[in-house]
Amino acid sequence: MEQEILNKLKEQEVKIDSIYKSIEQIRKYFKWTFILSLVFFVLPLIGLLIMIPMYWGILTGAGLL
């Protein structure tokens, strides 16, 4: 009886370790997805917020002074 319980505990430990590894992979995937979305979406928006006033000034003639 005791050996059976120990075997079940070892099996559970192996399964928990595999679940932990897969969760860590998912966490890394989500982290890199977040970083790439910042790089390819948010940073260009910030660039547009900086460049649009400059181009607006050029188009209206204020940038010619």
N, CA and C atoms as a LAMMPS dump frame, in Angstrom:
ITEM: TIMESTEP
0
ITEM: NUMBER OF ATOMS
195
ITEM: BOX BOUNDS ff ff ff
-5.0000000000000000e+02 5.0000000000000000e+02
-5.0000000000000000e+02 5.0000000000000000e+02
-5.0000000000000000e+02 5.0000000000000000e+02
ITEM: ATOMS id mol type element x y z
1 1 1 N 0.823 -1.194 0
2 1 2 C 0 0 0
3 1 3 C 0.874 1.269 0
4 2 1 N 1.874 1.259 0.833
5 2 2 C 2.744 2.422 0.943
6 2 3 C 3.559 2.631 -0.342
7 3 1 N 4.022 1.557 -0.92
8 3 2 C 4.788 1.644 -2.169
9 3 3 C 3.906 2.175 -3.306
10 4 1 N 2.673 1.793 -3.311
11 4 2 C 1.738 2.276 -4.339
12 4 3 C 1.537 3.782 -4.223
13 5 1 N 1.431 4.264 -3.015
14 5 2 C 1.27 5.705 -2.789
15 5 3 C 2.535 6.449 -3.228
16 6 1 N 3.69 5.89 -2.926
17 6 2 C 4.95 6.514 -3.351
18 6 3 C 5.063 6.553 -4.871
19 7 1 N 4.639 5.497 -5.54
20 7 2 C 4.661 5.472 -7.005
21 7 3 C 3.725 6.521 -7.582
22 8 1 N 2.557 6.655 -7.004
23 8 2 C 1.609 7.673 -7.481
24 8 3 C 2.174 9.077 -7.269
25 9 1 N 2.839 9.291 -6.143
26 9 2 C 3.447 10.596 -5.885
27 9 3 C 4.55 10.899 -6.895
28 10 1 N 5.335 9.91 -7.254
29 10 2 C 6.393 10.11 -8.264
30 10 3 C 5.778 10.442 -9.618
31 11 1 N 4.707 9.753 -9.971
32 11 2 C 4.022 10.033 -11.235
33 11 3 C 3.485 11.464 -11.246
34 12 1 N 2.898 11.867 -10.13
35 12 2 C 2.378 13.222 -10.05
36 12 3 C 3.498 14.256 -10.142
37 13 1 N 4.625 13.954 -9.546
38 13 2 C 5.766 14.872 -9.604
39 13 3 C 6.248 15.048 -11.042
40 14 1 N 6.298 13.961 -11.785
41 14 2 C 6.717 14.025 -13.189
42 14 3 C 5.722 14.849 -13.997
43 15 1 N 4.438 14.638 -13.757
44 15 2 C 3.415 15.389 -14.488
45 15 3 C 3.457 16.873 -14.121
46 16 1 N 3.658 17.169 -12.854
47 16 2 C 3.728 18.567 -12.424
48 16 3 C 4.95 19.247 -13.043
49 17 1 N 6.06 18.548 -13.12
50 17 2 C 7.255 19.12 -13.755
51 17 3 C 7.013 19.423 -15.229
52 18 1 N 6.337 18.528 -15.92
53 18 2 C 6.066 18.769 -17.338
54 18 3 C 5.086 19.929 -17.511
55 19 1 N 4.116 20.05 -16.618
56 19 2 C 3.185 21.183 -16.675
57 19 3 C 3.936 22.49 -16.427
58 20 1 N 4.841 22.488 -15.463
59 20 2 C 5.632 23.683 -15.166
60 20 3 C 6.457 24.113 -16.379
61 21 1 N 7.084 23.158 -17.056
62 21 2 C 7.891 23.486 -18.237
63 21 3 C 7.035 24.081 -19.335
64 22 1 N 5.864 23.522 -19.563
65 22 2 C 5.007 24.048 -20.626
66 22 3 C 4.466 25.423 -20.254
67 23 1 N 4.154 25.654 -18.993
68 23 2 C 3.688 26.969 -18.563
69 23 3 C 4.793 28.009 -18.723
70 24 1 N 6.021 27.635 -18.425
71 24 2 C 7.135 28.566 -18.607
72 24 3 C 7.325 28.916 -20.084
73 25 1 N 7.151 27.952 -20.976
74 25 2 C 7.249 28.225 -22.411
75 25 3 C 6.147 29.181 -22.845
76 26 1 N 4.941 28.973 -22.344
77 26 2 C 3.824 29.86 -22.685
78 26 3 C 4.081 31.262 -22.161
79 27 1 N 4.619 31.365 -20.938
80 27 2 C 4.917 32.675 -20.36
81 27 3 C 5.948 33.419 -21.207
82 28 1 N 6.984 32.723 -21.659
83 28 2 C 7.994 33.35 -22.515
84 28 3 C 7.399 33.769 -23.854
85 29 1 N 6.515 32.942 -24.395
86 29 2 C 5.859 33.276 -25.659
87 29 3 C 5.045 34.561 -25.509
88 30 1 N 4.26 34.657 -24.444
89 30 2 C 3.455 35.862 -24.223
90 30 3 C 4.333 37.08 -23.986
91 31 1 N 5.454 36.91 -23.3
92 31 2 C 6.358 38.033 -23.062
93 31 3 C 6.905 38.564 -24.377
94 32 1 N 7.364 37.665 -25.253
95 32 2 C 7.918 38.103 -26.532
96 32 3 C 6.845 38.652 -27.456
97 33 1 N 5.626 38.114 -27.356
98 33 2 C 4.527 38.669 -28.14
99 33 3 C 4.248 40.104 -27.706
100 34 1 N 4.275 40.36 -26.413
101 34 2 C 4.065 41.711 -25.903
102 34 3 C 5.177 42.655 -26.36
103 35 1 N 6.41 42.2 -26.262
104 35 2 C 7.54 43.038 -26.675
105 35 3 C 7.463 43.363 -28.163
106 36 1 N 7.168 42.363 -28.986
107 36 2 C 7.083 42.604 -30.425
108 36 3 C 5.9 43.49 -30.784
109 37 1 N 4.796 43.365 -30.073
110 37 2 C 3.671 44.256 -30.353
111 37 3 C 4.021 45.693 -29.991
112 38 1 N 4.814 45.882 -28.938
113 38 2 C 5.272 47.236 -28.622
114 38 3 C 6.162 47.783 -29.72
115 39 1 N 7.083 46.952 -30.18
116 39 2 C 8.042 47.409 -31.184
117 39 3 C 7.361 47.739 -32.503
118 40 1 N 6.43 46.889 -32.941
119 40 2 C 5.848 47.058 -34.267
120 40 3 C 4.559 47.855 -34.296
121 41 1 N 3.991 48.202 -33.145
122 41 2 C 2.743 48.957 -33.154
123 41 3 C 2.848 50.253 -32.351
124 42 1 N 3.276 50.174 -31.116
125 42 2 C 3.271 51.348 -30.247
126 42 3 C 4.381 52.322 -30.63
127 43 1 N 5.573 51.835 -30.889
128 43 2 C 6.662 52.749 -31.251
129 43 3 C 6.404 53.509 -32.557
130 44 1 N 5.852 52.877 -33.606
131 44 2 C 5.496 53.676 -34.786
132 44 3 C 4.42 54.728 -34.496
133 45 1 N 3.487 54.419 -33.599
134 45 2 C 2.486 55.426 -33.233
135 45 3 C 3.136 56.618 -32.552
136 46 1 N 4.086 56.36 -31.691
137 46 2 C 4.801 57.459 -31.031
138 46 3 C 5.571 58.269 -32.077
139 47 1 N 6.186 57.586 -33.031
140 47 2 C 6.886 58.285 -34.106
141 47 3 C 5.949 59.163 -34.92
142 48 1 N 4.746 58.667 -35.183
143 48 2 C 3.768 59.48 -35.909
144 48 3 C 3.357 60.708 -35.111
145 49 1 N 3.197 60.556 -33.813
146 49 2 C 2.829 61.704 -32.991
147 49 3 C 3.909 62.783 -33.015
148 50 1 N 5.146 62.379 -33.222
149 50 2 C 6.238 63.348 -33.304
150 50 3 C 6.334 63.941 -34.705
151 51 1 N 6.15 63.121 -35.731
152 51 2 C 6.376 63.577 -37.102
153 51 3 C 5.199 64.362 -37.679
154 52 1 N 3.974 64.067 -37.285
155 52 2 C 2.822 64.765 -37.863
156 52 3 C 2.871 66.269 -37.607
157 53 1 N 3.188 66.737 -36.395
158 53 2 C 3.289 68.202 -36.217
159 53 3 C 4.395 68.83 -37.071
160 54 1 N 5.492 68.104 -37.269
161 54 2 C 6.561 68.643 -38.105
162 54 3 C 6.083 68.798 -39.551
163 55 1 N 5.439 67.775 -40.074
164 55 2 C 4.93 67.857 -41.446
165 55 3 C 3.806 68.872 -41.557
166 56 1 N 2.98 69.005 -40.526
167 56 2 C 1.904 69.981 -40.541
168 56 3 C 2.484 71.397 -40.617
169 57 1 N 3.576 71.629 -39.894
170 57 2 C 4.225 72.928 -39.948
171 57 3 C 4.817 73.209 -41.319
172 58 1 N 5.357 72.208 -41.961
173 58 2 C 5.922 72.384 -43.294
174 58 3 C 4.799 72.681 -44.289
175 59 1 N 3.691 71.961 -44.18
176 59 2 C 2.594 72.154 -45.124
177 59 3 C 1.916 73.502 -44.959
178 60 1 N 1.827 74.008 -43.757
179 60 2 C 1.171 75.297 -43.526
180 60 3 C 2.125 76.463 -43.737
181 61 1 N 3.387 76.215 -43.903
182 61 2 C 4.337 77.298 -44.149
183 61 3 C 5.025 77.777 -42.905
184 62 1 N 4.659 77.257 -41.76
185 62 2 C 5.309 77.699 -40.522
186 62 3 C 6.736 77.184 -40.442
187 63 1 N 7.041 76.115 -41.131
188 63 2 C 8.37 75.561 -41.085
189 63 3 C 9.344 76.238 -42.011
190 64 1 N 8.893 77.241 -42.792
191 64 2 C 9.767 77.917 -43.735
192 64 3 C 10.527 79.081 -43.113
193 65 1 N 10.221 79.419 -41.882
194 65 2 C 10.898 80.562 -41.248
195 65 3 C 12.271 80.247 -40.795
